[in-house]
Amino acid sequence: MITIKSAREIESMAEAGRIVGETLALVGARAVPGVSTAQLDELAEEFIRSHPGARPSFKGLYDFPASLCTSINDEIVHGIPSARRVLKDGDIVSVDCGVCVEGLHGDSAITVPVGEVSEAAERLLRVTRDALDAGIRAAQLGNHVGDIGHAVQRVAEAGGFSVVRELVGHGIGTSFHEEPQVPNFGKPKRGPRLVAGMTIAIEPMVNVGKPDIRTLDDKWTVVTVDGTLSAHFEHTVAIQPDGPRILTAVHAPVSA
């Protein structure tokens, strides 16, 4: 069931989203060669919990063991932070973060370059960011979920990339995953209609190669089947009468 949020609930989600955005800005700035993904996770959890009443949404969700998902290169989503996963020059790392405030969640993701990356990797990041922007612009009152997916797909495929089809965005609120599902492909005017008070996570996952995916033996990390790079960007968005409101805007890096 799709839940409609009150103005108060949306403000609580915006507070959670502000912390998410600041966490991602902090972690993104620290994602440099020689740093492990476990160090990034520790930094994120400490920063999140430094805000009274805030907690990491991911830790314990479906028994996930960390506060961040950190996915490197061909890893699409759900990478588990580890002291053994040390970032190298030329990597790209996707960082997904959720925060809960007053029982309501915010969810966002960025993919950042580690040191000097290839031109192809830079282009993947740029196109995936553009696909997210297009999806958000389509999240207008009266449009449909299919309009969002269509906008994302059009930008990603025009850039020569593919969109993951087996993983989707989602509604979000008191539960981290709510209805509706928000695919990154589709046809306009299909799917649930967007109404004021809906809150959704729009999250393009874009691959350099084919869209096919598989899950590693850790039961969490999802990778591209062909081993090509993947990028992931995400915002939590509230549908409002005057247009989509991004609740997880990424601010300038902050000090922990």
C-alpha positions as CSV (number, residue, x, y, z in Angstrom):
1,M,0.0,0.0,0.0
2,I,1.2,3.5,-0.9
3,T,1.3,5.8,2.1
4,I,0.8,9.5,1.9
5,K,2.9,11.5,4.3
6,S,1.8,14.5,6.4
7,A,3.7,17.8,6.3
8,R,5.2,17.0,9.7
9,E,6.3,13.5,8.5
10,I,8.0,15.1,5.4
11,E,9.9,17.5,7.6
12,S,11.1,14.6,9.7
13,M,12.2,12.9,6.5
14,A,13.9,16.0,5.4
15,E,15.9,16.1,8.7
16,A,16.9,12.5,8.2
17,G,17.7,13.4,4.6
18,R,19.9,16.3,5.6
19,I,22.0,14.0,7.8
20,V,22.2,11.5,4.9
21,G,23.4,14.2,2.5
22,E,26.0,15.5,5.0
23,T,27.2,11.9,5.7
24,L,27.6,11.2,2.0
25,A,29.5,14.5,1.5
26,L,31.8,13.6,4.3
27,V,32.4,10.0,3.2
28,G,32.8,11.0,-0.4
29,A,35.6,13.4,0.5
30,R,37.4,10.7,2.5
31,A,37.1,8.1,-0.3
32,V,40.8,8.3,-1.3
33,P,43.4,5.7,-2.2
34,G,44.5,3.7,0.8
35,V,41.3,4.0,2.8
36,S,39.3,0.9,3.5
37,T,35.5,0.7,3.2
38,A,35.4,-0.3,6.8
39,Q,37.0,3.0,7.8
40,L,34.4,4.9,5.7
41,D,31.6,2.9,7.4
42,E,33.0,3.7,10.9
43,L,33.2,7.4,10.0
44,A,29.6,7.4,8.7
45,E,28.2,5.7,11.7
46,E,30.0,8.0,14.1
47,F,28.8,11.0,12.2
48,I,25.2,9.8,12.0
49,R,25.0,9.0,15.7
50,S,26.5,12.4,16.6
51,H,23.0,13.8,15.8
52,P,20.6,13.4,18.7
53,G,17.8,10.9,17.8
54,A,19.4,9.8,14.5
55,R,20.5,6.2,13.7
56,P,21.7,4.4,10.6
57,S,18.8,2.8,8.8
58,F,20.9,0.1,7.2
59,K,22.5,-1.5,10.2
60,G,20.4,-4.5,11.1
61,L,18.0,-4.0,8.2
62,Y,17.3,-7.5,6.9
63,D,20.4,-8.4,9.1
64,F,22.8,-6.1,7.0
65,P,25.9,-5.7,9.2
66,A,26.9,-2.1,8.4
67,S,25.8,1.5,8.3
68,L,26.8,2.0,4.6
69,C,26.7,-0.1,1.5
70,T,30.0,0.4,-0.3
71,S,30.2,-1.0,-3.8
72,I,33.5,-0.8,-5.8
73,N,33.8,-0.8,-9.7
74,D,31.7,-3.7,-11.0
75,E,29.7,-4.0,-7.7
76,I,26.3,-2.4,-8.3
77,V,24.8,-2.2,-4.8
78,H,24.9,-3.8,-1.3
79,G,28.7,-4.1,-1.0
80,I,29.6,-4.9,2.6
81,P,32.3,-2.6,4.2
82,S,35.4,-4.5,5.0
83,A,38.9,-3.7,6.3
84,R,40.2,-5.9,3.5
85,R,38.6,-3.7,0.8
86,V,41.1,-0.9,0.4
87,L,40.4,1.8,-2.2
88,K,42.9,2.1,-5.0
89,D,43.6,5.0,-7.4
90,G,41.3,4.6,-10.4
91,D,38.5,2.9,-8.5
92,I,34.9,4.2,-8.4
93,V,33.0,3.5,-5.2
94,S,29.2,3.7,-4.8
95,V,28.2,4.7,-1.3
96,D,24.6,4.2,-0.2
97,C,23.3,5.6,3.1
98,G,20.1,5.7,5.1
99,V,19.2,7.5,8.3
100,C,16.2,7.3,10.5
101,V,14.9,10.2,12.6
102,E,11.6,10.1,14.6
103,G,10.8,6.8,13.0
104,L,11.1,8.1,9.4
105,H,13.8,7.4,6.9
106,G,15.9,9.1,4.3
107,D,17.9,7.3,1.6
108,S,20.5,8.5,-0.8
109,A,23.6,7.2,-2.8
110,I,26.5,8.7,-4.7
111,T,29.3,7.2,-6.7
112,V,32.6,8.9,-6.4
113,P,36.0,8.6,-8.2
114,V,39.0,7.5,-6.2
115,G,42.0,9.5,-7.2
116,E,42.4,9.7,-11.0
117,V,39.9,7.6,-12.9
118,S,39.5,6.8,-16.6
119,E,37.5,9.1,-18.9
120,A,35.0,6.2,-19.4
121,A,34.4,6.1,-15.6
122,E,34.0,9.9,-15.5
123,R,31.5,9.7,-18.3
124,L,29.5,6.9,-16.5
125,L,29.3,9.0,-13.4
126,R,28.1,12.0,-15.3
127,V,25.5,10.2,-17.3
128,T,24.2,8.4,-14.2
129,R,23.9,11.7,-12.3
130,D,22.0,13.1,-15.3
131,A,19.7,10.1,-15.4
132,L,18.8,10.7,-11.7
133,D,18.2,14.4,-12.4
134,A,15.9,13.4,-15.3
135,G,14.0,11.0,-13.1
136,I,13.5,13.6,-10.4
137,R,12.3,16.2,-13.0
138,A,9.7,13.6,-14.1
139,A,8.4,13.2,-10.5
140,Q,5.7,15.7,-11.0
141,L,2.2,15.7,-9.5
142,G,-0.1,13.8,-11.9
143,N,2.7,12.0,-13.7
144,H,3.1,8.2,-13.2
145,V,5.9,6.0,-11.9
146,G,6.5,5.0,-15.5
147,D,7.4,8.6,-16.4
148,I,10.3,8.4,-13.9
149,G,11.6,5.1,-15.2
150,H,11.2,6.3,-18.8
151,A,13.2,9.5,-18.1
152,V,16.0,7.6,-16.4
153,Q,16.2,4.9,-19.1
154,R,16.2,7.5,-21.9
155,V,19.2,9.4,-20.5
156,A,21.2,6.3,-19.6
157,E,20.7,4.5,-22.9
158,A,21.3,7.7,-24.9
159,G,24.7,7.8,-23.2
160,G,25.5,4.3,-24.5
161,F,24.9,2.5,-21.1
162,S,22.3,0.0,-19.8
163,V,20.0,0.3,-16.8
164,V,19.7,-2.5,-14.2
165,R,16.2,-3.9,-14.4
166,E,16.1,-6.4,-11.5
167,L,16.7,-3.7,-8.9
168,V,14.4,-0.7,-8.4
169,G,13.8,2.4,-6.4
170,H,11.0,2.4,-3.8
171,G,8.6,4.2,-1.6
172,I,10.0,5.1,1.7
173,G,8.8,6.5,5.1
174,T,8.1,4.7,8.4
175,S,9.4,1.6,6.6
176,F,12.6,1.7,4.6
177,H,11.1,-0.1,1.7
178,E,7.5,0.8,0.9
179,E,5.3,0.8,-2.2
180,P,5.5,1.7,-5.0
181,Q,8.4,0.1,-6.7
182,V,10.2,2.7,-8.9
183,P,11.9,0.9,-11.9
184,N,14.7,2.7,-13.9
185,F,12.9,1.8,-17.1
186,G,9.4,1.9,-18.4
187,K,6.8,3.7,-20.5
188,P,5.2,7.1,-19.8
189,K,1.8,7.2,-18.1
190,R,2.2,3.6,-16.7
191,G,2.1,2.5,-13.1
192,P,0.8,4.3,-10.0
193,R,-0.1,8.0,-10.4
194,L,2.1,10.4,-8.4
195,V,0.1,12.3,-5.8
196,A,1.0,15.0,-3.2
197,G,2.6,13.5,-0.1
198,M,4.1,10.4,-1.7
199,T,7.8,10.0,-0.8
200,I,10.0,7.8,-3.1
201,A,13.6,6.9,-3.5
202,I,14.7,7.3,-7.1
203,E,17.9,5.4,-7.8
204,P,19.4,4.8,-11.2
205,M,21.9,1.9,-11.3
206,V,23.7,2.1,-14.7
207,N,26.2,-0.3,-16.2
208,V,28.8,0.3,-18.8
209,G,28.0,-3.1,-20.3
210,K,25.0,-5.3,-20.2
211,P,22.3,-5.0,-17.6
212,D,22.6,-8.5,-16.3
213,I,23.4,-9.0,-12.6
214,R,24.4,-11.7,-10.1
215,T,24.7,-11.8,-6.3
216,L,28.0,-12.9,-4.7
217,D,28.3,-15.7,-2.2
218,D,28.1,-13.2,0.7
219,K,24.3,-13.0,-0.3
220,W,24.5,-9.2,-0.4
221,T,26.9,-7.8,-3.0
222,V,25.3,-7.5,-6.5
223,V,27.7,-7.3,-9.4
224,T,27.6,-6.9,-13.2
225,V,27.7,-10.3,-14.9
226,D,30.1,-9.1,-17.5
227,G,32.5,-7.4,-15.0
228,T,32.0,-3.9,-16.3
229,L,31.7,-0.8,-14.2
230,S,28.5,0.3,-12.6
231,A,27.4,3.6,-11.0
232,H,24.5,4.3,-8.5
233,F,23.0,7.7,-7.6
234,E,19.9,8.2,-5.5
235,H,17.7,10.8,-3.8
236,T,14.7,10.6,-1.6
237,V,12.0,12.8,-3.1
238,A,8.6,14.1,-1.9
239,I,5.9,14.7,-4.5
240,Q,4.6,18.2,-3.9
241,P,2.1,20.5,-5.6
242,D,4.9,22.9,-6.7
243,G,7.2,20.1,-8.0
244,P,9.4,17.4,-6.6
245,R,11.2,18.2,-3.3
246,I,14.6,16.5,-2.8
247,L,14.9,15.5,0.8
248,T,18.5,14.2,0.7
249,A,20.4,17.1,-0.9
250,V,24.1,16.6,-0.7
251,H,25.8,19.6,1.0
252,A,29.4,20.6,1.1
253,P,31.8,18.3,3.0
254,V,31.6,18.7,6.7
255,S,34.0,17.9,9.5
256,A,33.3,14.9,11.6
